[in-house]
Amino acid sequence: MAILLLATLLPMETSSVVAQQSTSKKLYVAYLGEKQHEDPEKTTASHHDMLTSILGSKEEAIDSIIYSYKHGFSGFAAMLTESQAQQLAELPEVRSIKPSIVHQLHTTHSQDFLGLDYIKPTGLLHDAKYGDGVIIGVIDTGIWPESASFSDDGLGPVPSKWKGTCQAGQEFGSNLCNRKIIGARWYDGHLTPKDLEGEYRSARDAHGHGTHVASTAAGVLVPNVSFHGLAAGYARGVAPRARLAVYKACWISGCNDGAILQAIDHAIHDGVDVLSISIAGPSEEVLNGLHAVNHGITVVFAAGNEGPTPRTVTNASPWSISVASATLDRAFPTVFTLANSTSNLVGQSLFYGPKDNDNWYGIYNSSCFDNTSVTINGTLASGKIVLCYNPKPMMTKSPPFYLLDVVKTAKEAGAKGIILATYAFDMLDGFQICGTMPCVLVDFDVATHILYALKRNTELVVKVNPALTWIGNGVLAPKISTFSSRGPSPLFPQFLKPDVAAPGSNILAAVKDSYMFMSGTSMACPHVSGVAALLKALHPDWSPAIIKSAIVTTASNDQFGFPILADGLPQKTADPFDYGGGFIDPNRAVDPGLAYDVDPKDYTPFHDCFLAGNSSCESESRNLNLPSIAIPNLKEPTTVLRTVTNIGQADAVYKAVVQSPLGVQISVEPSVLKFSEGKNKQSFKVTFTTTHKVQGSYLFGSLAWHDGGAHYVKIPLAVRPVLSNIYYSDV
């Protein structure tokens, strides 16, 4: 449309449009490299001087710089025209300059499911003293400080290492920080007045997402929590005595790179131990988090909510932990009855209508979809329960993409309820807007039963009972959530992502003064952040790489002998592109036996290669000492080097246990590792050779080191055999 419009303009008008485009400003992030000065004020002054050389005025330079980065690296975010950005890029001090990208946010019983029993704590939770003294930084939409989840009752003084601040703002005084929320900052320098509509110009959370994330990671114990009686019990975070540092870099309009980088820079200065960042989407991953890791901070990201489509995983940088979402052993069965039927039908919902509900409603069968949009006939649906039965679109789209639209359209049509046929029940939180109107998910078998009953009796009526809470081994869990993004990473296929899975479906946590369900890898991320905090409390000398290795190498691939499944079409046995090392097992991570440690300097060759704009940096990353191996282009025999550090008993012998991908031969040299006092590091080579030359798809396997006892240190493998670079068989 823009091209057609420009074609009709007169030459003078065209020139004015081009001129207007060249003078319009937007936020750019300039990366200069490592810190230039120990004195942060000198770094800021140097940024002003550099920009003055481009803009010609120091005052204009000061006004243009929105955020200045000086603790993790040297750089700044500034409002510039395209031509000014190009001039800045030509300065020898500038290593890269790119437009600041806007990222999207990815939204009780889960702690028990992870084996972290608060009432009778054993293992990690007990030994780590509930995470006391560890500081979790949360980069998100802010926090609701009055929530009971952030009470500081019983907590000791603020850790002495804390150097942060409690930044006051709209309806958020500095007195609202306490011994739980020990600091808060907010970043709105890049926002327009329109962006701030409906927001608080402070760390107060208007969205709810940041509060939910923070309470999941580190909320204190709160009794008698439920969603209208559903999922009743205690609410608490994974590390309930850890402290929270809040960085509001995300707003209703999204999360801007410039603000995220400023938050990370401040977190480095402030002294956080773990950064929880539930953000995914287009990413400047090289800049987001590396400098925090260089300062000993474990960085945890959400993997993204674009599943079950392959190649959708985000936040795939090797120094961070990317978290997939999985379900819990909790369901909300909802029984409904057809008139004159001898059997009940069951779906799932969050319906909390009155227990003595005796309302019977007629049924209106609708496809609910017209091409790509949701449509429901208001005349026919009014006063009835709508049966949405349309397998084709509902079996090609993940439920999150149409659930809210169906509810909204049904309400507008005057419907009394919805029975929606779909293929996955791992995201019910969208039904919270139904309130006391029954909205039920059913599988296609149940929907077909209703459909045929309706054909036999067009006057058929139905009654829906309130949902129940069902917890325990009868619920097959965990399963990888339908919406959870899958590997391989389109940006960094040489790194196997995601790293691990954690609870992310239907998580009940704090939102403002209440508690609500949210689903997403955003909810899985703080579970891992909390576990990282517990491990840091128990092992303060562990590096971010050791913490990551402990989490990945001890993760589970089965539950009660059943393999972990991945929801989608079709449902399948999960593989490393669904869950990395597997589903997190916090208590096993306490004592992993061996660890894949990384000196942060080892990331530099890859970081610099990618920053230079090279399309492939595989050679700089193959031997990064990661707890996984991915080979996206296996043509000739390929050898990968890894090193393990013994962090268990000094005298130990480990033997290699290899599960080779089909069609690939793997040799490990040496195949036995012997550790002793003073000899706690051992290196080994893993060689991959195809046994059948074929242009193949990704194949999966594993390599474990077993000491014959409790330690089984397993890493996932992903290999794609390739004959030619001009043709791939997988899509």
C-alpha positions in Angstrom: 0.0 0.0 0.0 2.9 2.4 0.8 4.4 1.8 -2.6 1.2 2.5 -4.4 0.7 5.7 -2.4 4.2 7.0 -3.1 3.8 6.3 -6.8 0.9 8.8 -6.9 2.7 11.6 -5.2 4.3 14.5 -7.1 8.1 14.6 -7.1 8.1 17.5 -4.6 5.8 15.5 -2.3 8.0 12.4 -2.6 11.0 14.4 -1.6 9.3 15.8 1.4 8.2 12.3 2.5 11.8 11.0 2.2 13.1 14.0 4.1 10.6 13.4 6.8 11.6 9.8 7.1 15.3 10.7 7.3 14.8 13.2 10.1 12.4 11.1 12.2 14.1 9.7 15.3 13.8 6.4 17.0 15.7 4.6 19.8 19.1 3.1 18.9 21.3 1.0 21.1 25.1 1.7 20.7 27.5 -0.9 22.1 31.1 0.3 22.7 32.6 -2.8 24.4 33.9 -3.3 27.9 33.8 -0.7 30.6 35.9 2.3 29.7 36.3 3.7 33.3 35.9 2.4 36.8 34.2 5.7 37.6 30.6 5.4 36.1 30.3 9.2 35.9 33.4 9.3 33.6 31.7 6.7 31.4 28.6 8.7 31.1 30.6 11.9 30.2 32.4 10.0 27.5 29.1 8.9 26.0 28.0 12.6 25.9 31.2 13.6 24.3 31.0 10.9 21.6 27.4 11.9 20.7 28.3 15.6 20.8 30.8 14.9 17.9 27.8 13.7 15.8 25.1 16.1 16.9 27.3 19.2 17.3 25.8 20.2 20.7 26.4 18.8 24.1 23.0 19.8 25.3 21.4 17.9 22.4 23.6 14.9 23.1 22.5 14.9 26.8 18.8 15.2 25.8 19.2 12.4 23.2 20.7 9.8 25.5 17.8 7.9 27.2 19.8 5.2 28.9 23.6 4.9 29.7 25.2 1.5 30.3 28.3 1.6 32.5 28.4 -1.3 34.9 28.4 -4.4 32.7 29.7 -2.8 29.5 30.0 0.6 27.9 27.2 1.8 25.7 24.0 3.9 25.5 20.5 4.1 24.0 19.7 7.4 22.3 17.0 8.9 20.1 18.6 9.4 16.7 17.8 9.8 13.1 18.9 7.0 10.7 21.6 9.2 9.3 22.9 10.1 12.8 23.0 6.4 13.7 25.0 5.7 10.5 27.5 8.5 11.4 27.8 7.1 14.9 28.4 3.6 13.6 31.4 4.9 11.7 33.2 6.0 14.8 36.1 3.6 15.7 34.9 3.3 19.3 31.5 1.9 18.3 31.3 -1.8 17.9 27.7 -2.0 16.9 24.6 0.2 16.8 21.1 -1.2 16.1 17.5 -0.1 16.5 16.1 -1.0 19.9 13.7 -3.9 19.6 10.4 -4.2 21.5 9.9 -7.6 23.1 6.7 -9.1 24.3 5.9 -10.6 27.7 5.3 -14.3 27.8 2.9 -15.0 30.9 0.6 -22.9 44.5 0.9 -26.5 43.8 3.9 -26.3 41.5 6.4 -26.2 44.3 5.1 -29.4 45.8 5.2 -31.0 42.3 8.9 -30.0 42.2 9.5 -31.8 45.5 9.9 -28.5 47.5 7.6 -29.1 50.4 7.5 -26.0 52.6 5.8 -27.5 55.7 8.2 -30.4 56.0 11.2 -29.3 54.0 13.9 -31.7 53.0 16.7 -31.6 50.5 17.3 -28.4 48.6 14.7 -26.1 50.2 15.8 -27.0 53.7 19.5 -27.0 53.1 19.4 -23.7 51.3 17.4 -22.1 54.1 14.6 -21.3 51.7 17.0 -19.1 49.7 17.6 -16.6 52.5 20.2 -14.0 51.6 20.0 -14.5 47.9 18.8 -11.6 45.7 16.6 -12.4 42.6 16.3 -9.5 40.2 13.1 -9.5 38.2 13.0 -7.6 34.9 9.3 -7.3 34.1 6.2 -5.1 34.5 6.9 -4.1 38.1 5.3 -5.3 41.3 2.3 -4.8 43.5 4.1 -4.3 46.8 1.0 -4.6 49.0 0.4 -8.2 48.0 0.6 -10.7 50.9 3.2 -12.6 48.9 5.8 -9.8 49.5 5.4 -9.5 53.3 8.8 -9.2 55.1 7.6 -10.7 58.4 10.3 -12.9 59.9 13.0 -11.8 57.4 16.4 -10.6 58.6 18.1 -7.4 57.5 18.7 -6.6 53.8 21.9 -8.4 52.6 24.9 -6.2 53.1 26.0 -6.6 49.5 23.0 -4.8 48.2 23.8 -1.5 46.6 20.5 -0.7 44.9 17.8 1.8 45.5 14.0 2.1 45.9 13.0 4.6 43.3 9.9 6.5 44.2 7.2 7.3 41.6 3.5 7.4 41.0 1.7 5.6 43.9 5.0 3.9 44.8 6.8 5.7 47.7 10.3 4.6 48.7 8.7 3.3 51.9 7.0 0.5 50.0 10.3 -1.4 49.7 11.0 -3.6 52.7 13.2 -6.5 53.6 11.5 -8.6 50.9 11.3 -6.1 48.1 14.7 -4.6 48.8 14.8 -2.4 45.7 12.8 -1.1 42.7 13.7 0.8 39.6 11.6 1.8 36.5 12.5 2.9 33.0 10.1 5.1 31.0 12.6 7.4 29.2 11.8 5.8 25.8 8.0 6.0 26.2 5.5 8.4 24.7 2.5 9.8 26.6 0.3 7.4 24.7 2.5 4.5 25.8 1.9 5.6 29.4 -1.9 5.5 29.3 -3.2 3.1 31.9 0.3 2.8 33.4 1.9 3.9 36.7 5.0 6.0 36.2 6.7 4.0 38.9 7.6 0.4 39.7 3.9 -0.4 40.5 2.6 -3.1 38.2 -0.5 -2.1 36.2 -0.3 -5.3 34.1 0.0 -8.1 36.7 2.6 -10.1 34.9 5.6 -8.9 36.9 3.8 -9.5 40.2 2.9 -13.0 39.2 6.5 -13.8 38.1 8.0 -12.3 41.3 5.7 -14.2 43.6 6.3 -17.4 41.7 10.1 -17.0 42.1 10.2 -15.8 45.7 6.8 -15.1 47.2 6.5 -15.9 51.0 4.0 -18.4 52.3 0.4 -17.2 52.1 -2.4 -19.5 53.5 -5.9 -19.9 52.2 -5.3 -19.0 48.6 -7.5 -20.1 45.7 -9.2 -19.0 42.6 -12.9 -19.0 43.8 -12.2 -22.3 45.6 -10.2 -23.9 42.8 -6.5 -24.9 43.4 -7.0 -24.1 47.1 -4.0 -24.2 49.4 -0.8 -22.2 50.3 0.7 -19.9 47.8 4.5 -19.5 47.9 7.5 -19.0 45.7 10.2 -21.5 44.9 12.7 -19.5 47.1 10.4 -18.0 49.7 13.1 -16.3 51.7 15.1 -14.9 48.8 14.9 -11.1 48.4 13.5 -9.3 45.3 14.9 -6.5 43.3 12.4 -5.2 40.8 13.3 -3.6 37.5 10.3 -2.3 35.5 11.5 -2.3 32.0 8.3 -3.7 30.5 5.0 -1.8 30.0 1.7 -2.6 28.4 3.3 -1.5 25.1 6.1 -4.1 25.5 9.7 -4.4 26.6 12.2 -2.2 24.9 15.8 -3.4 24.4 17.2 -0.1 25.6 15.3 -0.3 28.9 16.1 -4.0 29.4 19.8 -3.3 28.9 19.6 -0.5 31.4 17.9 -2.8 33.9 20.6 -5.4 33.5 23.3 -2.8 33.9 21.7 -1.6 37.1 21.3 -5.2 38.4 25.0 -5.7 38.0 25.7 -2.6 40.0 23.1 -3.4 42.6 24.4 -6.9 43.5 21.7 -9.3 42.4 22.6 -13.1 42.2 19.9 -14.3 39.7 18.1 -12.4 37.0 14.7 -13.7 36.0 13.6 -12.3 32.6 10.3 -13.6 31.3 10.6 -11.9 27.9 10.8 -13.5 24.5 10.5 -12.6 20.9 13.0 -10.9 18.5 16.1 -10.6 20.6 19.5 -9.0 20.7 20.6 -12.1 22.6 24.3 -11.4 22.5 23.8 -8.2 24.5 21.1 -9.4 26.8 22.7 -11.1 29.8 26.4 -11.8 28.9 27.7 -9.0 31.0 25.6 -10.1 33.9 27.1 -13.6 33.7 30.5 -12.0 33.5 29.7 -10.6 37.0 28.6 -14.0 38.4 24.9 -13.5 37.9 22.8 -16.5 36.7 20.5 -15.3 33.9 17.2 -17.1 33.3 14.9 -16.4 30.3 11.6 -17.6 29.0 11.9 -19.8 25.9 8.9 -18.3 24.1 5.2 -19.1 23.6 5.1 -19.9 19.8 4.8 -23.7 20.1 4.3 -26.4 19.1 5.9 -25.0 15.9 9.6 -26.0 15.5 12.3 -23.3 15.3 10.5 -20.9 17.5 12.6 -21.0 20.6 14.1 -17.7 21.6 16.7 -16.5 24.1 19.2 -19.1 22.8 22.4 -17.4 23.9 24.8 -20.0 25.4 25.4 -18.2 28.7 21.7 -18.1 29.8 19.2 -20.7 30.8 16.2 -20.8 28.4 13.1 -22.4 30.0 10.3 -24.4 28.4 6.9 -24.8 29.9 5.3 -28.0 31.3 2.1 -29.0 32.9 1.4 -29.9 36.6 -0.2 -33.0 38.1 -3.3 -30.9 38.6 -6.5 -30.8 36.6 -9.9 -29.1 36.8 -12.4 -31.8 35.7 -15.8 -30.4 34.9 -18.8 -32.7 34.7 -21.8 -31.8 32.6 -25.0 -33.7 31.9 -27.2 -34.0 28.9 -30.9 -34.3 29.6 -32.3 -37.9 29.6 -28.7 -39.2 29.5 -27.5 -42.0 31.9 -23.9 -40.9 31.7 -21.9 -37.8 32.5 -19.5 -36.1 30.2 -16.3 -34.5 31.4 -14.1 -31.6 30.2 -12.0 -29.1 32.0 -12.7 -25.5 33.0 -12.4 -22.9 35.8 -16.2 -22.6 36.2 -17.0 -21.7 39.8 -20.8 -21.2 39.6 -23.0 -22.0 42.6 -22.8 -25.6 43.9 -26.6 -25.8 43.8 -26.6 -24.8 40.2 -29.6 -26.4 38.5 -29.7 -24.4 35.3 -30.4 -26.2 32.1 -29.6 -24.6 28.8 -30.3 -25.3 25.2 -27.3 -26.1 22.9 -26.4 -24.2 19.7 -23.9 -26.0 17.5 -21.5 -23.6 15.7 -18.3 -23.9 13.8 -17.3 -20.7 15.6 -14.8 -20.0 12.8 -15.4 -18.2 9.5 -12.2 -18.6 7.5 -9.6 -17.1 10.0 -12.0 -15.2 12.3 -14.3 -16.2 15.1 -18.0 -15.7 14.3 -21.0 -16.8 16.3 -24.6 -16.1 15.3 -26.0 -14.0 18.0 -29.6 -14.7 17.1 -29.1 -18.5 17.4 -26.6 -18.4 20.3 -28.4 -16.0 22.7 -29.5 -17.7 25.9 -27.8 -21.0 25.0 -24.6 -22.8 25.5 -22.5 -22.8 22.3 -20.9 -26.0 21.2 -17.8 -24.9 19.2 -17.0 -27.9 17.0 -14.7 -27.2 14.0 -11.8 -29.7 13.9 -10.0 -28.2 11.0 -8.9 -24.8 12.3 -8.8 -26.0 15.9 -6.4 -28.8 15.0 -4.1 -26.4 13.1 -3.9 -23.6 15.6 -2.7 -23.8 19.2 -5.6 -23.1 21.6 -4.1 -19.9 23.0 -4.5 -18.3 19.6 -8.3 -18.6 19.5 -9.5 -19.2 23.1 -10.0 -15.6 24.2 -11.6 -14.7 20.8 -14.1 -17.5 21.2 -15.0 -16.4 24.8 -15.3 -12.7 23.8 -17.4 -13.5 20.7 -19.7 -15.8 22.6 -20.3 -13.2 25.3 -21.1 -10.6 22.8 -23.6 -13.0 21.2 -25.5 -13.4 24.5 -24.5 -17.0 25.0 -24.9 -18.6 28.4 -21.8 -20.7 28.1 -19.3 -22.4 25.8 -18.3 -26.0 25.2 -15.1 -25.8 23.1 -13.7 -28.9 21.3 -9.9 -28.7 21.2 -6.8 -30.8 21.4 -5.0 -29.5 24.5 -6.1 -28.5 28.0 -2.8 -27.0 29.2 -3.9 -23.3 29.1 -7.1 -22.7 31.0 -6.3 -19.2 32.4 -8.0 -17.5 29.4 -11.3 -18.8 30.8 -11.0 -16.6 33.9 -12.8 -13.9 32.0 -15.8 -16.2 31.8 -16.6 -15.6 35.5 -19.7 -17.5 36.5 -20.5 -18.4 32.8 -19.5 -22.0 32.2 -16.6 -22.3 29.6 -15.5 -25.8 29.2 -12.8 -27.5 27.1 -13.6 -30.9 25.8 -11.8 -33.3 23.5 -13.2 -34.2 20.0 -14.6 -37.5 21.2 -16.8 -35.8 23.8 -17.8 -33.1 21.3 -18.8 -35.7 18.8 -21.0 -37.4 21.4 -22.8 -34.1 22.1 -23.1 -33.4 18.3 -24.8 -36.8 17.6 -27.1 -36.4 20.7 -28.1 -33.0 19.3 -28.9 -34.4 15.9 -31.2 -36.9 17.6 -32.9 -34.2 19.7 -32.7 -30.6 18.5 -34.2 -29.5 21.8 -31.4 -31.1 23.8 -30.5 -29.3 27.0 -27.3 -29.4 29.2 -26.3 -28.6 32.8 -22.7 -27.8 33.7 -21.5 -28.4 37.2 -18.7 -26.4 38.8 -15.2 -27.5 38.2 -13.3 -29.7 40.8 -9.6 -29.7 41.7 -7.9 -33.0 41.0 -4.3 -33.4 42.1 -2.0 -36.5 42.1 -0.5 -39.3 40.1 -3.8 -39.9 38.2 -2.9 -36.8 36.2 -0.3 -37.7 33.6 2.3 -35.0 34.1 4.5 -33.2 33.4 3.8 -32.8 29.7 5.4 -30.0 27.6 2.8 -27.3 27.1 1.4 -26.9 23.6 2.3 -23.2 23.5 5.9 -23.8 24.6 8.4 -22.8 21.9 10.5 -25.6 20.4 14.0 -25.9 19.1 16.2 -25.7 17.2 17.0 -22.0 17.5 16.8 -20.4 14.0 19.5 -17.9 15.2 21.9 -20.2 17.0 21.3 -23.8 15.9 24.7 -24.8 17.3 23.3 -24.4 20.8 20.7 -26.9 21.9 17.7 -24.9 23.2 15.6 -24.8 25.3 17.8 -25.9 28.2 15.2 -27.3 30.6 11.4 -27.4 31.3 9.5 -26.2 34.4 5.9 -25.7 35.5 4.3 -23.1 33.3 0.6 -24.1 32.7 -2.2 -22.8 34.9 0.1 -21.4 37.6 -1.7 -19.6 40.4 0.2 -16.7 41.8 -0.2 -13.1 42.9 -1.8 -10.4 40.7 -2.4 -7.1 42.5 -4.2 -7.9 45.8 -5.5 -11.3 44.5 -4.3 -14.5 43.0 -4.9 -15.6 39.4 -3.9 -18.2 36.9 -1.4 -17.5 34.2 0.2 -19.7 31.7 3.3 -19.3 29.6 7.1 -19.8 29.6 7.0 -16.6 31.6 5.6 -18.7 34.4 8.1 -21.5 33.9 11.1 -19.0 33.9 10.7 -17.9 37.6 10.5 -21.5 38.8 14.0 -22.0 37.4 15.1 -18.6 38.8 13.9 -19.7 42.2 15.8 -23.0 42.0 18.9 -21.2 40.8 18.6 -18.9 43.9 18.3 -22.0 46.2 21.4 -23.5 44.6 23.3 -20.2 45.0 22.3 -20.1 48.7 23.5 -23.6 49.2 26.6 -23.3 47.0 27.7 -19.6 47.0 30.9 -20.6 45.1 29.1 -22.1 42.2 29.4 -20.1 38.9 26.4 -19.4 36.7 27.6 -22.2 34.4 27.8 -24.7 37.2 24.3 -23.8 38.3 23.0 -24.2 34.8 24.9 -27.5 34.4 23.5 -28.9 37.7 20.0 -28.0 36.6 20.3 -29.5 33.0 22.3 -32.7 33.8 19.9 -33.8 36.6 16.7 -33.1 34.8 14.2 -35.9 34.4 13.0 -37.5 31.1 10.3 -39.6 32.7 7.8 -39.6 35.5 6.8 -42.9 37.3 8.3 -44.8 34.4 6.3 -43.0 31.8 8.2 -40.9 29.2 7.5 -37.2 29.3 5.1 -36.2 26.5 4.9 -33.0 24.5 1.4 -31.7 23.8 0.7 -30.7 20.2 -0.6 -32.3 17.0 0.1 -35.1 17.4 1.0 -35.5 21.0 4.4 -37.2 21.1 7.2 -38.3 23.3 9.2 -35.2 24.2 12.7 -34.7 22.8 15.5 -32.2 23.6 14.0 -29.5 21.3 10.9 -29.6 23.5 12.6 -29.7 26.9 16.4 -29.6 26.6 17.8 -31.8 29.4 14.3 -32.6 30.7 12.0 -31.5 33.4 13.7 -29.8 36.3 14.5 -31.9 39.4 15.6 -29.4 42.1 16.6 -31.9 44.8 18.9 -33.9 42.4 20.5 -30.6 41.3 21.9 -30.2 44.8 24.6 -32.9 44.1 25.1 -33.4 40.4 28.5 -35.0 40.8 30.1 -33.5 37.8 29.6 -30.0 36.2 30.3 -28.4 32.8 31.8 -25.1 34.0 32.6 -22.2 31.7 35.0 -19.3 32.2 32.9 -16.3 30.9 35.8 -15.3 28.8 35.3 -18.4 26.7 32.1 -16.8 25.4 34.0 -13.9 24.0 35.1 -15.4 20.6 31.5 -16.3 19.8 30.2 -13.0 21.1 32.6 -11.0 19.0 32.0 -13.1 15.9 28.2 -12.6 16.1 28.6 -8.9 17.0 30.7 -8.5 13.8 27.7 -9.5 11.8 29.0 -12.9 10.6 26.3 -15.2 9.5 27.9 -18.3 11.0 29.9 -18.5 14.2 29.8 -22.3 14.6 33.5 -22.8 14.8 33.7 -20.3 17.7 31.0 -22.1 19.6 31.5 -25.9 19.0 33.8 -26.4 21.9 32.0 -24.1 24.4 31.8 -26.2 27.5 28.0 -26.5 27.5 25.9 -29.2 29.1 24.5 -30.2 25.7 25.8 -30.8 22.2 24.1 -29.8 18.9 25.6 -30.4 15.5 23.3 -28.9 12.8 25.4 -29.9 9.8 27.1 -33.3 10.2 28.9 -34.1 7.0 32.3 -35.6 7.9 33.3 -37.1 11.2 33.1 -34.2 13.8 34.9 -34.1 17.2 33.6 -32.0 20.0 35.7 -31.2 23.2 34.1 -31.0 26.7 35.5 -30.8 30.2 33.8 -31.8 33.4 34.7 -30.7 36.9 34.2 -33.0 39.8 32.2 -31.2 42.5 31.3 -34.3 44.4 33.4 -36.9 46.3 37.1 -36.4 45.6 37.9 -40.0 44.6 35.4 -41.0 41.9 35.3 -43.0 38.7 32.8 -42.2 36.0 32.0 -44.3 32.9 30.5 -43.0 29.7 27.0 -44.2 28.8 26.0 -43.3 25.3 22.6 -43.4 23.6 23.5 -42.7 20.0 21.0 -41.2 17.6 19.8 -43.6 14.9 22.2 -43.5 12.0 25.0 -41.9 14.0 28.0 -43.5 15.6 29.4 -41.8 18.7 32.7 -42.5 20.3 33.9 -41.0 23.6 37.6 -40.8 24.4 38.5 -41.5 27.1 35.4 -43.5 28.1 36.4 -43.7 31.8 37.2 -40.6 33.9 39.1 -41.0 37.1 39.1 -38.2 39.7 41.2 -37.9 42.8 42.3 -35.3 45.3 44.0 -32.5 43.4 42.7 -33.8 40.0 39.1 -32.6 39.7 39.0 -31.7 36.0 38.9 -34.1 33.1 38.5 -33.4 29.4 37.1 -35.8 26.8 36.4 -35.9 23.1 33.1 -36.9 21.5 33.3 -37.9 17.9 30.2 -38.1 15.7 30.1 -40.1 12.5 27.2 -40.9 10.2 26.6 -44.6 9.6 24.2 -44.0 6.8 24.7 -41.1 4.4 21.4 -39.4 4.0 20.0 -35.9 3.9 18.3 -36.3 7.2 16.3 -34.5 9.9 17.5 -33.9 13.5 18.2 -37.0 15.5 18.5 -37.2 19.3 20.6 -39.0 21.8 22.4 -38.5 25.1 25.7 -38.9 26.8 25.9 -39.6 30.5 28.7 -40.1 33.0 27.8 -42.7 35.6 29.7 -43.4 38.8 27.8 -46.6 39.5 25.9 -44.9 42.3 23.6 -41.9 42.6 25.3 -39.7 40.0 24.1 -40.0 36.4 25.3 -36.8 34.7 23.4 -36.7 31.4 23.5 -34.2 28.6 21.2 -34.1 25.5 22.5 -34.5 21.9 20.9 -33.2 18.7 22.5 -34.1 15.3 21.4 -33.4 11.8 23.2 -35.4 9.0 23.8 -33.3 5.9 24.9 -34.3 2.5 24.4 -31.0 0.7 24.1 -27.4 1.8 21.6 -26.7 -1.0 18.9 -29.0 0.2 17.3 -30.0 3.5 14.7 -32.6 4.0 13.2 -31.3 7.3 10.9 -28.3 7.4 
